[in-house]
Amino acid sequence: MQKGFNYSQDGPGNRLVYHLQGCNLHCPWCSNPESMRIANESGISTDEMFKEILISEMMFFDGGGVTFTGGEPTVQFDALKEILAKVKACGINTAIETNGTNPRLPELFELTDYLIMDFKHHSSEKLREYTGAGNETVLANLKSAAMKRNQLLLRIPLINGFNASSQDAAEFAKLLSAYMKDGFALEVLRYHEYGKDKWSQHGMQYTMQDAFVSDTQFNEFCSILKNNSIKLVRT
């Protein structure tokens, strides 16, 4: 597990960000491949983590708080739910970043002030081909969030050859526009290679090729979403 402070990119304000170990997907573009391995334990108890958070509370300025990310934080679901409940009870702002594939995710809605969820592909078949899991549960969790929450930030990692065509944009818009409402927004994140060197360092092969998205692709993709009344943001 890794941790550190970050401003505004992992939720509002200045935040203490915990990168929990383990992920149920195997995205070939992942920038944190060292977090993929499923760990038996986080290396720190929820009690110890809670003490750290309380000590750090003076640093949570501009609406900040604590964010749990990964890997995939819901891989350690019971521990995550426990620490979210403790932090929330103290009035500290909570956030999670998730791939949305855990069917128990709605259990965390009331404990999470700021929810960030990936929606990597409109096609369940293609998502399963690239990452090892489809989008059925992600879509079910999006539907649940639309009924139960007033805030959600969806993120699409935009990758050439995977999901960046104008047809992909139209399919995303058709699928997502039914659930977007006030308080919901979408962020489109262009592909980068920041984690490429980590793959070889951890004995894994980086297979992504020709994945960068041009300015023209990016602007056209975003325009299609905007024209379908989907609110785009940039964090």
Protein Blocks (a to p, Z undefined) as FASTA:
>chain_A
ZZdddehknoghjddddddehifbdcfkbcblmlmpccfbeoiafklmmmmmmmmmmmmg
ghiacdddedjfklmmmlmmmmmmmmmmnopacddddehlafklmmmmmmpmbdcdddfb
fblklmmmmnopafklmmmmmmmmmmmpcbdcddddddehklmcfklmmmmmmmmmmmgc
ehiacddddddfklmmmmmmnopacfbghkbccfklmmmmmmmmmmnopacddZZ
